[in-house]
Amino acid sequence: MKKLIIINGPNLNLLGKRETNIYGNLTFTEFFDTIVKKYPEVSLEYFQSNIEGELIDKIQEVGFSYDGIILNAAAYTHTSIGIGDAVKAVTVPVVEVHISNTFAREKFRHKSFISPNARGVILGFGLQSYELAIQSFINPS
């Protein structure tokens, strides 16, 4: 059984409440419950923090023992060299995920410090972006 963790960054704890036109009406907990049921062949965990250092600590904690990390660092994607370095330092493959199409948004969101060290990037498919990431670990090419 594959062991994967979804790590979400700042403000993603507000899903279902914040900018529903971009992020939808489901809370992440509601969504997570559905994907756990949908992918019983995968051991899925979830971690969210608004604090950059906690995200780095979690990446380092699981980055040598899990089968994969699905990372939505949210705004830290565009600002955190530290998170980018953490992704580079671990041996577990990381798939960078974004709910929105960051290239259709403000220009500062077009730069990612994670992408150069990620196995792949999935963005713009809403919460389905996470499912596509899970599928990339189940059926790697």
C-alpha positions as CSV (number, residue, x, y, z in Angstrom):
1,M,0.0,0.0,0.0
2,K,1.4,3.4,-1.0
3,K,1.8,5.8,1.9
4,L,1.1,9.4,0.8
5,I,0.7,12.7,2.6
6,I,-1.0,15.8,1.5
7,I,0.7,18.9,3.0
8,N,-1.3,22.2,2.6
9,G,0.1,25.6,3.4
10,P,-1.4,28.9,4.5
11,N,-5.1,29.8,4.3
12,L,-6.1,26.4,2.9
13,N,-7.7,25.7,6.3
14,L,-10.3,28.3,5.0
15,L,-11.4,26.3,2.0
16,G,-15.2,26.3,1.8
17,K,-15.3,29.8,3.2
18,R,-12.7,31.9,1.3
19,E,-13.1,33.0,-2.3
20,T,-15.5,30.2,-3.1
21,N,-15.5,31.4,-6.8
22,I,-11.9,30.2,-7.0
23,Y,-11.7,27.5,-4.3
24,G,-15.2,26.0,-4.2
25,N,-17.6,25.3,-1.3
26,L,-16.1,22.2,0.2
27,T,-13.8,22.3,3.2
28,F,-10.6,20.4,2.8
29,T,-11.7,18.0,5.5
30,E,-14.9,17.2,3.6
31,F,-12.9,16.7,0.4
32,F,-10.2,14.6,2.2
33,D,-12.9,12.2,3.6
34,T,-14.1,11.6,0.0
35,I,-10.7,10.8,-1.4
36,V,-9.8,8.5,1.5
37,K,-12.9,6.5,0.6
38,K,-12.2,6.7,-3.1
39,Y,-8.6,5.5,-2.9
40,P,-8.7,2.6,-0.3
41,E,-5.5,1.2,-1.8
42,V,-3.6,4.3,-0.6
43,S,-2.7,5.2,2.9
44,L,-3.5,8.9,2.9
45,E,-2.6,11.5,5.6
46,Y,-3.2,15.2,5.8
47,F,-1.3,18.0,7.3
48,Q,-2.0,21.8,7.1
49,S,-0.2,24.7,8.6
50,N,-0.1,28.5,8.2
51,I,3.5,28.5,9.5
52,E,6.4,28.1,7.0
53,G,8.7,26.3,9.5
54,E,6.1,23.7,10.4
55,L,5.7,22.9,6.7
56,I,9.4,22.5,6.4
57,D,9.5,20.3,9.5
58,K,6.7,18.0,8.1
59,I,8.5,17.7,4.7
60,Q,11.7,16.7,6.5
61,E,9.8,14.3,8.9
62,V,8.1,12.3,6.1
63,G,10.6,13.0,3.3
64,F,12.7,9.8,3.7
65,S,10.0,7.2,4.6
66,Y,6.8,7.9,2.7
67,D,6.1,7.0,-0.9
68,G,5.1,10.5,-1.9
69,I,4.2,14.0,-0.8
70,I,1.5,16.1,-2.4
71,L,2.3,19.6,-1.6
72,N,0.2,22.7,-1.9
73,A,2.4,25.3,-0.3
74,A,-0.1,28.0,-1.3
75,A,1.4,31.5,-1.1
76,Y,4.7,30.1,0.2
77,T,5.2,28.5,-3.2
78,H,6.1,31.9,-4.5
79,T,8.2,33.2,-1.6
80,S,9.8,30.3,0.3
81,I,13.3,29.3,-0.7
82,G,13.3,27.2,2.5
83,I,10.4,25.1,1.4
84,G,12.0,24.7,-2.0
85,D,15.2,23.6,-0.4
86,A,13.3,21.1,1.9
87,V,11.7,19.5,-1.2
88,K,15.2,19.3,-2.8
89,A,16.7,17.8,0.3
90,V,14.3,14.8,0.7
91,T,14.3,11.6,-1.3
92,V,10.6,11.1,-1.5
93,P,9.0,12.4,-4.7
94,V,6.9,15.5,-4.3
95,V,4.1,16.6,-6.6
96,E,3.3,20.3,-6.4
97,V,-0.4,21.0,-6.5
98,H,-2.5,24.2,-6.8
99,I,-6.3,24.4,-6.9
100,S,-6.3,27.4,-9.1
101,N,-4.3,28.0,-12.3
102,T,-1.6,30.2,-10.8
103,F,-0.6,31.4,-14.3
104,A,-4.1,32.9,-14.8
105,R,-3.7,35.0,-11.6
106,E,-1.4,37.8,-10.4
107,K,2.1,37.8,-12.0
108,F,3.9,37.1,-8.6
109,R,2.1,33.7,-8.6
110,H,3.9,32.7,-11.8
111,K,7.2,31.9,-9.9
112,S,7.5,28.7,-7.9
113,F,10.5,27.8,-5.6
114,I,9.1,24.3,-5.4
115,S,8.6,23.4,-9.1
116,P,12.4,23.0,-10.0
117,N,12.6,20.2,-7.4
118,A,9.2,18.6,-7.8
119,R,8.5,15.4,-9.7
120,G,5.6,17.2,-11.4
121,V,3.2,20.1,-11.1
122,I,-0.6,20.0,-11.3
123,L,-2.7,23.1,-11.2
124,G,-5.9,24.6,-12.2
125,F,-8.3,21.7,-11.8
126,G,-9.8,22.7,-8.5
127,L,-9.7,20.0,-5.8
128,Q,-9.4,17.4,-8.5
129,S,-5.7,18.5,-8.7
130,Y,-5.1,16.5,-5.6
131,E,-6.8,13.4,-7.1
132,L,-4.6,13.8,-10.2
133,A,-1.6,13.8,-7.9
134,I,-2.7,10.7,-6.1
135,Q,-3.2,9.0,-9.5
136,S,0.3,9.9,-10.5
137,F,1.6,7.9,-7.6
138,I,-0.7,5.0,-8.2
139,N,0.1,4.8,-11.9
140,P,3.5,6.3,-12.4
141,S,4.6,6.7,-16.0
